[in-house]
Amino acid sequence: MSVSLNGVGLTHANGQVALSEIDLQVKIGERVAIIGPSGAGKTSLLRLLASNLQPSSGQIHLLGQQPWRLGARQRQQLRARIGLIHQAPPLPPRQRVVTAVLAGKLGQWSLGKSLLNLLHPLDIPGAQAALARLDLADKLFERCDQLSGGQLQRVGIARVLYQAPELILADEPVSAMDPVLAGHTLSVLNEEVSRRGMTLLASLHAVELALAHFPRIIGVREGRIVFDLPPAAIGANALDALYANEQLPAVPASAAPAPVSVQIPRC
């Protein structure tokens, strides 16, 4: 099992309940999309899985280990096996793209090798290959502040593909891209994950992308899992309950039991 959560809850220091009684099991190699309205708890769930937050209750197992029963050094070693894709990748503006991609290995390299890489990129072919999968090979030596938001997101994805982790956690990884590019990028990410036997959990605002690219969809609302279903089983009623009081995202005809005419909220 790649991920196992049993009765997990998360309450912030201000008393706000972010997650309640979360039970979730994800097998090695599974690809799972997490959808739900803003403030539902999707990002909090991913931060728990990244062991950036400690649960208030329940048990978490990640890659066969309980992160909060490990020492700080062992927990850091566990985190090196997890790849994080951020909505706004934390890339220094003046950093070159090649260095940003190679930073994916910093958790696996020695301190000396990591410092040397900052002065002189140690694996230019490896970085270029990761960027080429995302149509960014020509940006190899450009600075990050010369890229658009969508290009920066793809650099963040390339960095995680270069890292080659066992588990990838992606928080709105294509929100800055137009629909065509977002779909292409998710196709590439899913192909790479499947080919390498990685596990992928991604939170997505665009429901139609989740239904089109992931075989398992988890709906989250008010800190709880509302449904855990394959795309073909998710119709208008399920989405209406999930996005109550909000505009409903669109359901592609190929993914829904029956055609549904609804509007897609924009990021």
FITI-982840 format. One record per residue (C-alpha): residue number from 1; residue in one letter; y, x negated, z negated. Coordinates in Angstrom, 2 decimals, padded with zeros to 5 digits. Each point is the difference from the previous one (the first is absolute). Layout:
<nr:NUM; rest:A; north:Y; east:X; up:Z>;
...
//
This chain:
<nr:1; rest:M; north:000.00; east:000.00; up:000.00>;
<nr:2; rest:S; north:003.43; east:-001.34; up:000.95>;
<nr:3; rest:V; north:002.06; east:002.34; up:-002.19>;
<nr:4; rest:S; north:-001.02; east:002.22; up:-002.90>;
<nr:5; rest:L; north:002.38; east:002.03; up:-002.17>;
<nr:6; rest:N; north:-001.29; east:002.21; up:-002.79>;
<nr:7; rest:G; north:002.36; east:002.30; up:-001.90>;
<nr:8; rest:V; north:002.97; east:-002.22; up:000.76>;
<nr:9; rest:G; north:003.45; east:001.04; up:-001.17>;
<nr:10; rest:L; north:003.36; east:-001.72; up:000.17>;
<nr:11; rest:T; north:003.01; east:000.86; up:-002.17>;
<nr:12; rest:H; north:003.18; east:-002.02; up:000.42>;
<nr:13; rest:A; north:001.97; east:-001.40; up:-002.93>;
<nr:14; rest:N; north:002.52; east:002.85; up:000.29>;
<nr:15; rest:G; north:-002.79; east:002.52; up:-000.54>;
<nr:16; rest:Q; north:-000.28; east:001.09; up:003.63>;
<nr:17; rest:V; north:-003.60; east:000.75; up:000.97>;
<nr:18; rest:A; north:-000.66; east:-001.61; up:003.40>;
<nr:19; rest:L; north:-003.77; east:000.52; up:000.28>;
<nr:20; rest:S; north:-002.50; east:002.20; up:-001.85>;
<nr:21; rest:E; north:-003.80; east:-000.05; up:-000.18>;
<nr:22; rest:I; north:-000.55; east:-001.89; up:003.26>;
<nr:23; rest:D; north:-003.65; east:-000.37; up:001.01>;
<nr:24; rest:L; north:-000.45; east:-002.01; up:003.19>;
<nr:25; rest:Q; north:-002.78; east:-002.08; up:001.51>;
<nr:26; rest:V; north:000.45; east:-001.98; up:003.21>;
<nr:27; rest:K; north:-002.91; east:-001.93; up:001.48>;
<nr:28; rest:I; north:000.28; east:-003.42; up:001.59>;
<nr:29; rest:G; north:001.21; east:000.35; up:003.59>;
<nr:30; rest:E; north:001.43; east:003.51; up:-000.37>;
<nr:31; rest:R; north:003.37; east:000.92; up:001.53>;
<nr:32; rest:V; north:001.95; east:002.57; up:-002.00>;
<nr:33; rest:A; north:003.43; east:001.56; up:000.55>;
<nr:34; rest:I; north:001.99; east:001.40; up:-002.94>;
<nr:35; rest:I; north:002.44; east:002.80; up:000.81>;
<nr:36; rest:G; north:002.25; east:002.27; up:-002.03>;
<nr:37; rest:P; north:003.63; east:000.96; up:-000.60>;
<nr:38; rest:S; north:002.63; east:-002.44; up:-001.25>;
<nr:39; rest:G; north:-000.48; east:-000.77; up:-003.69>;
<nr:40; rest:A; north:-003.65; east:001.09; up:000.05>;
<nr:41; rest:G; north:-001.24; east:-003.31; up:-001.44>;
<nr:42; rest:K; north:-001.22; east:-001.76; up:003.16>;
<nr:43; rest:T; north:001.87; east:-003.25; up:-000.67>;
<nr:44; rest:S; north:-000.92; east:000.05; up:-003.69>;
<nr:45; rest:L; north:-003.65; east:000.32; up:000.98>;
<nr:46; rest:L; north:000.24; east:-003.00; up:002.33>;
<nr:47; rest:R; north:001.78; east:-002.05; up:-002.65>;
<nr:48; rest:L; north:-002.81; east:000.77; up:-002.44>;
<nr:49; rest:L; north:-002.55; east:-001.12; up:002.58>;
<nr:50; rest:A; north:001.98; east:-003.21; up:000.54>;
<nr:51; rest:S; north:-000.18; east:-000.55; up:-003.80>;
<nr:52; rest:N; north:003.80; east:-000.12; up:-000.08>;
<nr:53; rest:L; north:-000.04; east:002.86; up:-002.51>;
<nr:54; rest:Q; north:-002.37; east:000.50; up:-002.92>;
<nr:55; rest:P; north:-001.39; east:003.52; up:-000.39>;
<nr:56; rest:S; north:000.85; east:002.00; up:-003.09>;
<nr:57; rest:S; north:-003.51; east:001.45; up:-000.11>;
<nr:58; rest:G; north:-003.34; east:-000.21; up:001.81>;
<nr:59; rest:Q; north:-001.81; east:-002.89; up:001.66>;
<nr:60; rest:I; north:000.65; east:-001.94; up:003.21>;
<nr:61; rest:H; north:-002.51; east:-002.18; up:001.81>;
<nr:62; rest:L; north:001.27; east:-002.10; up:002.93>;
<nr:63; rest:L; north:-002.40; east:-002.06; up:002.10>;
<nr:64; rest:G; north:-002.57; east:000.14; up:-002.78>;
<nr:65; rest:Q; north:002.38; east:-001.01; up:-002.80>;
<nr:66; rest:Q; north:002.13; east:001.71; up:-002.63>;
<nr:67; rest:P; north:003.41; east:-001.64; up:000.49>;
<nr:68; rest:W; north:001.38; east:000.79; up:-003.43>;
<nr:69; rest:R; north:-002.97; east:-001.56; up:-001.76>;
<nr:70; rest:L; north:000.64; east:-003.28; up:001.79>;
<nr:71; rest:G; north:002.21; east:-002.86; up:-001.11>;
<nr:72; rest:A; north:003.26; east:-000.56; up:001.86>;
<nr:73; rest:R; north:-001.45; east:-002.77; up:002.18>;
<nr:74; rest:Q; north:-003.13; east:001.99; up:000.88>;
<nr:75; rest:R; north:002.12; east:003.04; up:000.80>;
<nr:76; rest:Q; north:002.12; east:-002.13; up:002.33>;
<nr:77; rest:Q; north:-003.17; east:-001.17; up:001.75>;
<nr:78; rest:L; north:-001.00; east:003.63; up:000.44>;
<nr:79; rest:R; north:003.40; east:000.82; up:001.50>;
<nr:80; rest:A; north:-000.50; east:-002.77; up:002.56>;
<nr:81; rest:R; north:-002.88; east:002.10; up:001.39>;
<nr:82; rest:I; north:002.33; east:002.97; up:000.52>;
<nr:83; rest:G; north:002.51; east:000.23; up:002.83>;
<nr:84; rest:L; north:003.23; east:001.98; up:-000.44>;
<nr:85; rest:I; north:001.96; east:001.50; up:002.89>;
<nr:86; rest:H; north:003.43; east:001.19; up:-001.13>;
<nr:87; rest:Q; north:002.27; east:002.59; up:001.56>;
<nr:88; rest:A; north:002.77; east:-002.63; up:-000.14>;
<nr:89; rest:P; north:-001.80; east:-003.37; up:000.07>;
<nr:90; rest:P; north:001.51; east:-002.45; up:-002.54>;
<nr:91; rest:L; north:000.80; east:-002.66; up:002.60>;
<nr:92; rest:P; north:002.87; east:-002.47; up:-000.63>;
<nr:93; rest:P; north:002.61; east:000.61; up:002.73>;
<nr:94; rest:R; north:000.28; east:-003.65; up:001.06>;
<nr:95; rest:Q; north:-003.75; east:-000.61; up:-000.01>;
<nr:96; rest:R; north:-001.68; east:-000.58; up:003.34>;
<nr:97; rest:V; north:-002.62; east:002.51; up:001.08>;
<nr:98; rest:V; north:-002.73; east:-002.65; up:000.19>;
<nr:99; rest:T; north:000.60; east:-000.94; up:-003.65>;
<nr:100; rest:A; north:000.05; east:003.66; up:-001.03>;
<nr:101; rest:V; north:-003.40; east:000.60; up:001.59>;
<nr:102; rest:L; north:-001.58; east:-003.16; up:-001.41>;
<nr:103; rest:A; north:001.20; east:001.08; up:-003.46>;
<nr:104; rest:G; north:-002.96; east:002.37; up:000.05>;
<nr:105; rest:K; north:-002.19; east:-002.89; up:-001.09>;
<nr:106; rest:L; north:002.19; east:-001.22; up:-002.89>;
<nr:107; rest:G; north:-002.24; east:001.66; up:-002.56>;
<nr:108; rest:Q; north:-002.97; east:-001.93; up:001.41>;
<nr:109; rest:W; north:001.67; east:-003.38; up:000.56>;
<nr:110; rest:S; north:000.74; east:-002.70; up:-002.57>;
<nr:111; rest:L; north:003.59; east:-000.46; up:-001.18>;
<nr:112; rest:G; north:000.32; east:-003.20; up:002.01>;
<nr:113; rest:K; north:-001.22; east:001.60; up:003.20>;
<nr:114; rest:S; north:002.28; east:002.99; up:-000.53>;
<nr:115; rest:L; north:003.06; east:-002.22; up:-000.46>;
<nr:116; rest:L; north:-000.92; east:-002.06; up:003.04>;
<nr:117; rest:N; north:-000.28; east:003.17; up:002.06>;
<nr:118; rest:L; north:003.62; east:000.85; up:-000.85>;
<nr:119; rest:L; north:001.10; east:-003.30; up:001.54>;
<nr:120; rest:H; north:-002.35; east:000.02; up:002.98>;
<nr:121; rest:P; north:-002.17; east:002.98; up:001.06>;
<nr:122; rest:L; north:-003.63; east:-001.03; up:-000.45>;
<nr:123; rest:D; north:-001.72; east:002.51; up:002.29>;
<nr:124; rest:I; north:002.27; east:000.95; up:002.89>;
<nr:125; rest:P; north:-002.91; east:001.22; up:002.21>;
<nr:126; rest:G; north:-001.25; east:002.27; up:-002.80>;
<nr:127; rest:A; north:003.42; east:001.56; up:-000.54>;
<nr:128; rest:Q; north:000.52; east:000.44; up:003.74>;
<nr:129; rest:A; north:-003.38; east:001.73; up:000.38>;
<nr:130; rest:A; north:000.81; east:002.47; up:-002.78>;
<nr:131; rest:L; north:003.40; east:000.74; up:001.54>;
<nr:132; rest:A; north:-001.49; east:000.37; up:003.47>;
<nr:133; rest:R; north:-002.20; east:002.87; up:-001.21>;
<nr:134; rest:L; north:003.25; east:001.82; up:-000.80>;
<nr:135; rest:D; north:001.88; east:-001.03; up:003.18>;
<nr:136; rest:L; north:002.26; east:-002.42; up:-001.89>;
<nr:137; rest:A; north:-001.25; east:-003.40; up:001.18>;
<nr:138; rest:D; north:003.39; east:-000.71; up:001.59>;
<nr:139; rest:K; north:001.71; east:000.36; up:-003.43>;
<nr:140; rest:L; north:-001.96; east:-002.87; up:-001.58>;
<nr:141; rest:F; north:002.97; east:-002.28; up:-000.72>;
<nr:142; rest:E; north:002.74; east:002.61; up:-000.41>;
<nr:143; rest:R; north:001.62; east:000.67; up:-003.36>;
<nr:144; rest:C; north:-000.88; east:003.19; up:-001.82>;
<nr:145; rest:D; north:003.63; east:001.15; up:-000.05>;
<nr:146; rest:Q; north:-000.05; east:000.07; up:003.81>;
<nr:147; rest:L; north:-002.69; east:002.69; up:000.08>;
<nr:148; rest:S; north:000.22; east:003.78; up:-000.09>;
<nr:149; rest:G; north:-001.49; east:002.06; up:-002.82>;
<nr:150; rest:G; north:-003.06; east:000.88; up:002.07>;
<nr:151; rest:Q; north:-000.53; east:-003.64; up:000.97>;
<nr:152; rest:L; north:000.23; east:-001.05; up:-003.65>;
<nr:153; rest:Q; north:-002.65; east:002.56; up:-000.90>;
<nr:154; rest:R; north:-002.28; east:-001.42; up:002.68>;
<nr:155; rest:V; north:000.60; east:-003.53; up:-001.33>;
<nr:156; rest:G; north:-001.08; east:001.29; up:-003.42>;
<nr:157; rest:I; north:-003.18; east:001.41; up:001.53>;
<nr:158; rest:A; north:-000.64; east:-003.28; up:001.86>;
<nr:159; rest:R; north:000.35; east:-001.88; up:-003.29>;
<nr:160; rest:V; north:-002.68; east:002.14; up:-001.64>;
<nr:161; rest:L; north:-002.32; east:-000.33; up:003.02>;
<nr:162; rest:Y; north:000.43; east:-003.78; up:-000.24>;
<nr:163; rest:Q; north:-000.74; east:000.18; up:-003.73>;
<nr:164; rest:A; north:-003.33; east:001.72; up:000.80>;
<nr:165; rest:P; north:-000.37; east:001.77; up:-003.37>;
<nr:166; rest:E; north:-002.89; east:002.22; up:-001.04>;
<nr:167; rest:L; north:002.25; east:002.95; up:-000.84>;
<nr:168; rest:I; north:003.26; east:000.99; up:001.74>;
<nr:169; rest:L; north:002.52; east:002.32; up:-001.65>;
<nr:170; rest:A; north:002.72; east:001.21; up:002.36>;
<nr:171; rest:D; north:003.05; east:001.99; up:-001.19>;
<nr:172; rest:E; north:001.67; east:001.78; up:002.95>;
<nr:173; rest:P; north:-000.80; east:-002.95; up:002.32>;
<nr:174; rest:V; north:001.44; east:001.52; up:003.22>;
<nr:175; rest:S; north:002.93; east:002.09; up:-001.28>;
<nr:176; rest:A; north:002.61; east:-002.03; up:001.94>;
<nr:177; rest:M; north:-001.80; east:000.32; up:003.36>;
<nr:178; rest:D; north:000.26; east:002.65; up:002.69>;
<nr:179; rest:P; north:-003.05; east:002.29; up:000.28>;
<nr:180; rest:V; north:-001.60; east:-001.84; up:002.94>;
<nr:181; rest:L; north:000.35; east:-003.44; up:-001.56>;
<nr:182; rest:A; north:-001.11; east:001.34; up:-003.39>;
<nr:183; rest:G; north:-003.17; east:001.42; up:001.53>;
<nr:184; rest:H; north:-000.74; east:-003.22; up:001.88>;
<nr:185; rest:T; north:000.57; east:-002.08; up:-003.14>;
<nr:186; rest:L; north:-002.32; east:002.18; up:-002.09>;
<nr:187; rest:S; north:-002.64; east:-000.27; up:002.74>;
<nr:188; rest:V; north:000.19; east:-003.80; up:-000.13>;
<nr:189; rest:L; north:-000.12; east:-000.03; up:-003.80>;
<nr:190; rest:N; north:-003.00; east:002.31; up:-000.12>;
<nr:191; rest:E; north:-001.83; east:-001.96; up:002.70>;
<nr:192; rest:E; north:000.49; east:-003.26; up:-001.88>;
<nr:193; rest:V; north:-001.02; east:001.54; up:-003.31>;
<nr:194; rest:S; north:-003.16; east:001.50; up:001.52>;
<nr:195; rest:R; north:-000.91; east:-003.20; up:001.84>;
<nr:196; rest:R; north:000.33; east:-002.13; up:-003.14>;
<nr:197; rest:G; north:-001.60; east:002.48; up:-002.43>;
<nr:198; rest:M; north:003.14; east:000.36; up:-002.14>;
<nr:199; rest:T; north:000.96; east:003.03; up:-002.07>;
<nr:200; rest:L; north:003.32; east:001.70; up:000.80>;
<nr:201; rest:L; north:002.05; east:002.53; up:-001.97>;
<nr:202; rest:A; north:003.31; east:001.00; up:001.56>;
<nr:203; rest:S; north:002.64; east:002.48; up:-001.11>;
<nr:204; rest:L; north:001.63; east:001.75; up:002.95>;
<nr:205; rest:H; north:002.87; east:002.46; up:000.25>;
<nr:206; rest:A; north:-000.88; east:000.97; up:003.57>;
<nr:207; rest:V; north:-003.02; east:002.24; up:-000.43>;
<nr:208; rest:E; north:-000.84; east:000.05; up:003.70>;
<nr:209; rest:L; north:-000.50; east:-003.79; up:-000.10>;
<nr:210; rest:A; north:-002.29; east:000.28; up:-003.03>;
<nr:211; rest:L; north:-002.14; east:002.66; up:001.69>;
<nr:212; rest:A; north:-000.19; east:-001.93; up:003.27>;
<nr:213; rest:H; north:-000.90; east:-003.43; up:-001.40>;
<nr:214; rest:F; north:-001.94; east:000.45; up:-003.25>;
<nr:215; rest:P; north:-003.44; east:001.55; up:-000.61>;
<nr:216; rest:R; north:000.82; east:000.94; up:-003.60>;
<nr:217; rest:I; north:003.18; east:001.65; up:-001.26>;
<nr:218; rest:I; north:001.05; east:000.36; up:-003.63>;
<nr:219; rest:G; north:002.75; east:002.49; up:-000.83>;
<nr:220; rest:V; north:002.07; east:-000.72; up:-003.12>;
<nr:221; rest:R; north:002.47; east:002.33; up:-001.66>;
<nr:222; rest:E; north:001.69; east:-000.24; up:-003.42>;
<nr:223; rest:G; north:-002.13; east:-002.97; up:-000.96>;
<nr:224; rest:R; north:-003.34; east:001.63; up:000.73>;
<nr:225; rest:I; north:-002.49; east:-000.10; up:002.87>;
<nr:226; rest:V; north:000.15; east:003.40; up:001.72>;
<nr:227; rest:F; north:-002.65; east:-000.68; up:002.64>;
<nr:228; rest:D; north:-002.20; east:-002.79; up:001.33>;
<nr:229; rest:L; north:-001.20; east:001.02; up:003.48>;
<nr:230; rest:P; north:-000.72; east:-001.15; up:003.55>;
<nr:231; rest:P; north:002.78; east:000.83; up:002.50>;
<nr:232; rest:A; north:-001.96; east:002.81; up:001.67>;
<nr:233; rest:A; north:-000.14; east:001.90; up:-003.29>;
<nr:234; rest:I; north:003.75; east:-000.07; up:-000.61>;
<nr:235; rest:G; north:001.81; east:003.05; up:001.35>;
<nr:236; rest:A; north:003.24; east:001.85; up:-000.57>;
<nr:237; rest:N; north:-001.01; east:001.48; up:-003.36>;
<nr:238; rest:A; north:-000.80; east:-003.39; up:-001.51>;
<nr:239; rest:L; north:003.26; east:-001.49; up:001.25>;
<nr:240; rest:D; north:001.99; east:003.02; up:-001.11>;
<nr:241; rest:A; north:-001.31; east:-000.43; up:-003.54>;
<nr:242; rest:L; north:000.67; east:-003.74; up:000.08>;
<nr:243; rest:Y; north:003.54; east:000.23; up:001.39>;
<nr:244; rest:A; north:001.11; east:003.23; up:-001.69>;
<nr:245; rest:N; north:003.79; east:000.40; up:000.11>;
<nr:246; rest:E; north:000.30; east:-002.73; up:002.65>;
<nr:247; rest:Q; north:-000.19; east:-000.03; up:003.79>;
<nr:248; rest:L; north:-003.62; east:-000.25; up:001.05>;
<nr:249; rest:P; north:-001.05; east:-003.05; up:002.02>;
<nr:250; rest:A; north:-001.63; east:000.65; up:003.37>;
<nr:251; rest:V; north:-003.75; east:000.20; up:000.44>;
<nr:252; rest:P; north:-001.27; east:-001.30; up:003.37>;
<nr:253; rest:A; north:-002.21; east:002.50; up:001.81>;
<nr:254; rest:S; north:-002.75; east:-002.60; up:000.24>;
<nr:255; rest:A; north:-000.09; east:-000.42; up:-003.78>;
<nr:256; rest:A; north:000.40; east:003.53; up:-001.27>;
<nr:257; rest:P; north:-002.46; east:002.91; up:-000.06>;
<nr:258; rest:A; north:002.61; east:002.19; up:001.77>;
<nr:259; rest:P; north:003.36; east:-000.64; up:001.68>;
<nr:260; rest:V; north:002.94; east:-000.04; up:-002.40>;
<nr:261; rest:S; north:003.69; east:000.16; up:000.95>;
<nr:262; rest:V; north:001.96; east:-001.87; up:-002.65>;
<nr:263; rest:Q; north:002.82; east:-002.56; up:-000.19>;
<nr:264; rest:I; north:-000.33; east:-003.69; up:-000.84>;
<nr:265; rest:P; north:002.36; east:-001.35; up:-002.68>;
<nr:266; rest:R; north:001.64; east:-003.29; up:000.98>;
<nr:267; rest:C; north:000.07; east:-003.07; up:-002.20>;
//
